[in-house]
Amino acid sequence: MTRATKIVATLGPASSDPAVLERLLLAGVDVVRLNFSHGKAQDHIDRANLVRAVADKVGKTVALMADLQGPKIRVGKFAEGKVVLEPGAAFVLDAVRTEPGDVTAVGLDYKELPRDVRPGDVLLLNDGLIKLQVEAVRGEQVHTRVVLGGELSNNKGINKAGGGLTAPALTAKDMEDIKTAMAFQCEYLAVSFPKNATDMEMARQLAYVAGEATRHKPAMIAKIERSEAIPQLEAILKASDGIMVARGDLAVEVGNAAVPALQKRMIRMARELDKVAITATQMMESMILAPVPTRAEVSDVANAVLDGTDAVMLSAETAAGKYPVETVEQMHQIALEAERAEDISLETDFTNKKFGRIDQSIAMGALFTAHHLGCKAIIALTESGSTALWMSRHNIKVPIYGLTSQPASQRRMALYRNVRPLLMPKMTDRDAALAQAERLLVERGVLKPGDTYAITCGEPMGYPGGTNMLKVCQVG
């Protein structure tokens, strides 16, 4: 059984060695994430080139995701690198402080905080491990009382319980980073902290302008991290190509208990709107230091798979962990086992569903036919990858092969659940294309004589959005 759920791995010091990266790809990584919160522009370009070279070497289709840093909503630095805050103590967040912080006060990277808060607000620092209650705002100083104490070190993040910080999703750094991401033509661009559809539309326009010279247009991923994004979820999704369920900052703003239900809702809505979904944050966190995951982490990954996520994501586990390859191997096995238990409910999926496009109707017809005929494979001849995307929105045990002449479409399909992307020559003759597609899958051992498969294509050939034909074939 081939795994349908894809694995996103973050590149970092633990995984940038070519030999380790090769092992990661062979272990099951489908998308490599470049975290723009760390490193310089040239570092990311060099790493992107390395990923492409290693992927070519091992013969695997791998997508690149550039993840923008977003606004730095953080405290400044401390004289000793960290302090220990005691419950009940007074602590000042000072937007104009330039000297290093101490146990009484610290500066801010986020200078707008005094205008975003009022007495009674609760501020959560370091992923909610530190809780401060605002007592007063005096000029550029936010005076707080420590409710939940502990160790606070340099540059830890600040969240406001319930949301409400006004920081824009795109900073000047992000705008420069978009140009860098377009220089290596990332397949996916992840936008941090969007609050509404406008944030995503702006990021898309900036990316399209930056990629104009090469006509490259990346797919846009909205990272759902703010409580303000939840009421705007449908609009954000429609303005994006997918979402990342970024459970860290989101949990701090809305509360840990609210996140599991939100995760299920977001993944379900993404599938209904023909968008992709990535589930992220602390999925295998213990494996940063340990060679095996906890039982809770195994359940977490499995539940995301059963929710229908396109991909599960690793952050520090592969970027800085001691066991990056082992983590991917474990995640691969967990996803496989969860997929064995999935229910197939195509009839329910299609009940009362209307299709406004011919190509979408053909995609759905291929799923239904392949499922009931017991086909060994579904082949989608596609220029843009849209037909394969639509097919991938529904659970089916039959593997979907997205065959395209466009390398960018091939790599983009690496994130789609249950889709195996392959490159084939561009053809204008339909019969020759169908024969070549069958030959490709026979050569790869997917099909053998006597096997039945469903294949979709467009006639005339070679036009995006032109899929209008479904054929059921048997290998001779």
Buried (B, 14 or more C-beta within 10 A) or exposed (E): EEBBBBBBBBBBEBBBEEEBBBBBBBBBBBBBBBBBEBBEBEBBBBBBEBBBEBBEEEEBBBBBBBBBBBBBBBBBBBEEEEBEBEEEBBBBBBBEBEEBBEBEBBBBBBEBBBEBBEEEBBBBBBBBBBBBBBBEBEEBBBBBBBBBBBEBEBEBBBBBBEBBBEBBBBBEBBBEBBBBBBBBBBBBBBBBBBBBBBBBBBBBEBBBEBBEEEEBBBBBBBBBBBBBBBEBBEBBBEBBBBBBBBBBBBBBBBEEEBBBEBBBBBBEBBBEBBBBBBBBBBBBBBBBEBEBBEEEBBEBBBBBBBBBBBBBBBBBBBBBBEBBBBBBBBBBBBBBBBBEEBEEEBEEBBEEEEBEEBBBBBBBBBBBBBBEEEBBBBBBBBBBBBBBBBBBBBBBBBBBBBBBBBEBBBBBBBBBBBBBBBBBEEBEEBEEBBEBBBEBBBEEEBBEEEBBBBBBBBEEBBEBBBBBBBBEBEBE
